Amino acid sequence: MNASNEWTVICKVDDIPVLGSRRVARPRGVDVAVFRNGSDQVFAVLDRCPHKGGPLSQGIVFGTSVACPLHNWIISLEDGCAKAPDEGCVQKFACKVDAGVVHLDPHELATLAIDLLPPRAGPGASTGATGDATFNVQAPHTA
């Protein structure tokens, strides 16, 4: 969790579609996917399935999970781990909502999982583009 109490504003909760996601571009590394479920809970994980590198931001959100669009692996948005019988985890990012605004930890955005390859399908797959230094929130996706 964020010990320094510094947070980066990402967007309003209402900017994320219910049962949908937004991608947060980073200067280095794979984008971060920010999800909103049917209970208006917000979660942030690396936008790359641990199985074959699929873009989780294009998956179907249900409860506190997302189904990878490539092979239907179910990933918990609470801890980033695949549901049994599948195995593997994706990097989770600290996320907080304050007054309807979504915040992520800037230190985590700058340092976690920056050495991984971009998703093998979806946005950025053909170019390897991973964003710029502004942590732009990109177009929403709903299933």
Contacts in CASP RR format, 6 or more apart in sequence:
PFRMAT RR
TARGET T0000
AUTHOR 0000-0000-0000
METHOD contacts of the structure
MODEL  1
MNASNEWTVICKVDDIPVLGSRRVARPRGVDVAVFRNGSDQVFAVLDRCP
HKGGPLSQGIVFGTSVACPLHNWIISLEDGCAKAPDEGCVQKFACKVDAG
VVHLDPHELATLAIDLLPPRAGPGASTGATGDATFNVQAPHTA
1 94 0 8 1.000
1 105 0 8 1.000
2 94 0 8 1.000
2 96 0 8 1.000
2 105 0 8 1.000
2 107 0 8 1.000
2 108 0 8 1.000
4 107 0 8 1.000
6 105 0 8 1.000
6 106 0 8 1.000
6 107 0 8 1.000
7 96 0 8 1.000
7 103 0 8 1.000
7 104 0 8 1.000
7 105 0 8 1.000
7 106 0 8 1.000
8 103 0 8 1.000
8 104 0 8 1.000
8 105 0 8 1.000
8 106 0 8 1.000
8 109 0 8 1.000
8 135 0 8 1.000
9 101 0 8 1.000
9 102 0 8 1.000
9 103 0 8 1.000
10 22 0 8 1.000
10 24 0 8 1.000
10 34 0 8 1.000
10 101 0 8 1.000
10 102 0 8 1.000
10 103 0 8 1.000
10 104 0 8 1.000
10 135 0 8 1.000
10 137 0 8 1.000
11 22 0 8 1.000
11 34 0 8 1.000
11 101 0 8 1.000
11 102 0 8 1.000
11 137 0 8 1.000
12 100 0 8 1.000
12 101 0 8 1.000
12 102 0 8 1.000
13 36 0 8 1.000
13 40 0 8 1.000
13 42 0 8 1.000
13 97 0 8 1.000
13 100 0 8 1.000
13 101 0 8 1.000
13 102 0 8 1.000
14 100 0 8 1.000
15 22 0 8 1.000
15 102 0 8 1.000
15 137 0 8 1.000
15 140 0 8 1.000
16 22 0 8 1.000
16 34 0 8 1.000
16 35 0 8 1.000
16 36 0 8 1.000
16 42 0 8 1.000
16 102 0 8 1.000
16 140 0 8 1.000
17 36 0 8 1.000
17 140 0 8 1.000
17 141 0 8 1.000
17 142 0 8 1.000
18 36 0 8 1.000
18 37 0 8 1.000
18 38 0 8 1.000
18 40 0 8 1.000
19 36 0 8 1.000
19 37 0 8 1.000
19 38 0 8 1.000
19 60 0 8 1.000
19 61 0 8 1.000
19 62 0 8 1.000
19 142 0 8 1.000
19 143 0 8 1.000
20 35 0 8 1.000
20 36 0 8 1.000
20 61 0 8 1.000
20 140 0 8 1.000
20 141 0 8 1.000
20 142 0 8 1.000
20 143 0 8 1.000
21 33 0 8 1.000
21 34 0 8 1.000
21 35 0 8 1.000
21 36 0 8 1.000
21 56 0 8 1.000
21 57 0 8 1.000
21 58 0 8 1.000
21 59 0 8 1.000
21 61 0 8 1.000
21 66 0 8 1.000
21 140 0 8 1.000
21 141 0 8 1.000
22 33 0 8 1.000
22 34 0 8 1.000
22 57 0 8 1.000
22 137 0 8 1.000
22 138 0 8 1.000
22 139 0 8 1.000
22 140 0 8 1.000
22 141 0 8 1.000
23 31 0 8 1.000
23 32 0 8 1.000
23 33 0 8 1.000
23 34 0 8 1.000
23 47 0 8 1.000
23 57 0 8 1.000
23 123 0 8 1.000
23 137 0 8 1.000
23 138 0 8 1.000
23 139 0 8 1.000
23 141 0 8 1.000
24 31 0 8 1.000
24 32 0 8 1.000
24 33 0 8 1.000
24 34 0 8 1.000
24 44 0 8 1.000
24 104 0 8 1.000
24 109 0 8 1.000
24 135 0 8 1.000
24 136 0 8 1.000
24 137 0 8 1.000
24 138 0 8 1.000
25 31 0 8 1.000
25 130 0 8 1.000
25 131 0 8 1.000
25 132 0 8 1.000
25 134 0 8 1.000
25 135 0 8 1.000
25 136 0 8 1.000
25 138 0 8 1.000
26 32 0 8 1.000
26 109 0 8 1.000
26 110 0 8 1.000
26 114 0 8 1.000
26 130 0 8 1.000
26 131 0 8 1.000
26 135 0 8 1.000
27 110 0 8 1.000
27 130 0 8 1.000
27 131 0 8 1.000
27 132 0 8 1.000
27 133 0 8 1.000
28 110 0 8 1.000
28 114 0 8 1.000
28 130 0 8 1.000
29 113 0 8 1.000
29 114 0 8 1.000
29 115 0 8 1.000
29 116 0 8 1.000
29 118 0 8 1.000
29 130 0 8 1.000
30 46 0 8 1.000
30 47 0 8 1.000
30 48 0 8 1.000
30 113 0 8 1.000
30 116 0 8 1.000
30 117 0 8 1.000
30 118 0 8 1.000
30 119 0 8 1.000
30 130 0 8 1.000
31 46 0 8 1.000
31 47 0 8 1.000
31 57 0 8 1.000
31 118 0 8 1.000
31 123 0 8 1.000
31 130 0 8 1.000
31 131 0 8 1.000
31 138 0 8 1.000
32 44 0 8 1.000
32 45 0 8 1.000
32 46 0 8 1.000
32 47 0 8 1.000
32 93 0 8 1.000
32 104 0 8 1.000
32 109 0 8 1.000
33 44 0 8 1.000
33 45 0 8 1.000
33 46 0 8 1.000
33 47 0 8 1.000
33 55 0 8 1.000
33 56 0 8 1.000
33 57 0 8 1.000
33 66 0 8 1.000
34 42 0 8 1.000
34 43 0 8 1.000
34 44 0 8 1.000
34 95 0 8 1.000
34 102 0 8 1.000
34 104 0 8 1.000
34 137 0 8 1.000
35 42 0 8 1.000
35 43 0 8 1.000
35 44 0 8 1.000
35 45 0 8 1.000
35 57 0 8 1.000
35 61 0 8 1.000
35 66 0 8 1.000
35 77 0 8 1.000
36 42 0 8 1.000
36 61 0 8 1.000
37 43 0 8 1.000
37 61 0 8 1.000
37 62 0 8 1.000
37 63 0 8 1.000
37 64 0 8 1.000
37 77 0 8 1.000
38 61 0 8 1.000
38 63 0 8 1.000
39 63 0 8 1.000
41 64 0 8 1.000
42 95 0 8 1.000
42 97 0 8 1.000
42 102 0 8 1.000
43 64 0 8 1.000
43 77 0 8 1.000
43 78 0 8 1.000
43 92 0 8 1.000
43 95 0 8 1.000
44 92 0 8 1.000
44 93 0 8 1.000
44 94 0 8 1.000
44 95 0 8 1.000
44 104 0 8 1.000
45 56 0 8 1.000
45 66 0 8 1.000
45 75 0 8 1.000
45 77 0 8 1.000
45 80 0 8 1.000
45 90 0 8 1.000
45 91 0 8 1.000
45 92 0 8 1.000
45 93 0 8 1.000
46 56 0 8 1.000
46 90 0 8 1.000
46 91 0 8 1.000
46 92 0 8 1.000
46 93 0 8 1.000
46 112 0 8 1.000
46 113 0 8 1.000
46 116 0 8 1.000
47 55 0 8 1.000
47 56 0 8 1.000
47 57 0 8 1.000
47 119 0 8 1.000
48 54 0 8 1.000
48 55 0 8 1.000
48 56 0 8 1.000
48 90 0 8 1.000
48 116 0 8 1.000
48 117 0 8 1.000
48 118 0 8 1.000
48 119 0 8 1.000
49 55 0 8 1.000
49 56 0 8 1.000
49 68 0 8 1.000
49 70 0 8 1.000
49 71 0 8 1.000
49 73 0 8 1.000
49 75 0 8 1.000
49 90 0 8 1.000
49 119 0 8 1.000
50 73 0 8 1.000
50 75 0 8 1.000
50 82 0 8 1.000
50 88 0 8 1.000
50 89 0 8 1.000
50 90 0 8 1.000
51 68 0 8 1.000
51 70 0 8 1.000
51 71 0 8 1.000
51 73 0 8 1.000
51 82 0 8 1.000
51 86 0 8 1.000
51 88 0 8 1.000
52 68 0 8 1.000
52 70 0 8 1.000
52 71 0 8 1.000
52 120 0 8 1.000
53 70 0 8 1.000
53 117 0 8 1.000
53 119 0 8 1.000
53 120 0 8 1.000
53 121 0 8 1.000
54 68 0 8 1.000
54 69 0 8 1.000
54 70 0 8 1.000
54 119 0 8 1.000
54 120 0 8 1.000
54 121 0 8 1.000
54 122 0 8 1.000
55 69 0 8 1.000
55 119 0 8 1.000
55 121 0 8 1.000
55 122 0 8 1.000
55 123 0 8 1.000
55 125 0 8 1.000
56 66 0 8 1.000
56 68 0 8 1.000
56 69 0 8 1.000
56 75 0 8 1.000
56 90 0 8 1.000
57 123 0 8 1.000
57 141 0 8 1.000
58 69 0 8 1.000
58 122 0 8 1.000
58 141 0 8 1.000
59 66 0 8 1.000
59 67 0 8 1.000
59 68 0 8 1.000
59 69 0 8 1.000
59 141 0 8 1.000
59 143 0 8 1.000
60 66 0 8 1.000
60 67 0 8 1.000
60 69 0 8 1.000
60 143 0 8 1.000
61 77 0 8 1.000
61 143 0 8 1.000
64 76 0 8 1.000
64 77 0 8 1.000
64 78 0 8 1.000
65 74 0 8 1.000
65 75 0 8 1.000
65 76 0 8 1.000
65 77 0 8 1.000
65 83 0 8 1.000
66 74 0 8 1.000
66 75 0 8 1.000
66 77 0 8 1.000
67 73 0 8 1.000
67 74 0 8 1.000
67 75 0 8 1.000
68 74 0 8 1.000
68 75 0 8 1.000
69 121 0 8 1.000
70 120 0 8 1.000
70 121 0 8 1.000
73 82 0 8 1.000
73 83 0 8 1.000
73 86 0 8 1.000
74 82 0 8 1.000
74 83 0 8 1.000
74 86 0 8 1.000
75 81 0 8 1.000
75 82 0 8 1.000
75 83 0 8 1.000
75 90 0 8 1.000
76 82 0 8 1.000
76 83 0 8 1.000
79 89 0 8 1.000
79 92 0 8 1.000
80 89 0 8 1.000
80 90 0 8 1.000
80 91 0 8 1.000
80 92 0 8 1.000
81 88 0 8 1.000
81 89 0 8 1.000
81 90 0 8 1.000
82 88 0 8 1.000
82 89 0 8 1.000
91 112 0 8 1.000
91 113 0 8 1.000
93 104 0 8 1.000
93 105 0 8 1.000
93 108 0 8 1.000
93 109 0 8 1.000
93 112 0 8 1.000
94 104 0 8 1.000
94 105 0 8 1.000
94 108 0 8 1.000
95 102 0 8 1.000
95 103 0 8 1.000
95 104 0 8 1.000
96 102 0 8 1.000
96 103 0 8 1.000
97 103 0 8 1.000
104 135 0 8 1.000
109 135 0 8 1.000
118 124 0 8 1.000
118 125 0 8 1.000
118 128 0 8 1.000
118 129 0 8 1.000
118 130 0 8 1.000
119 125 0 8 1.000
123 138 0 8 1.000
124 130 0 8 1.000
END
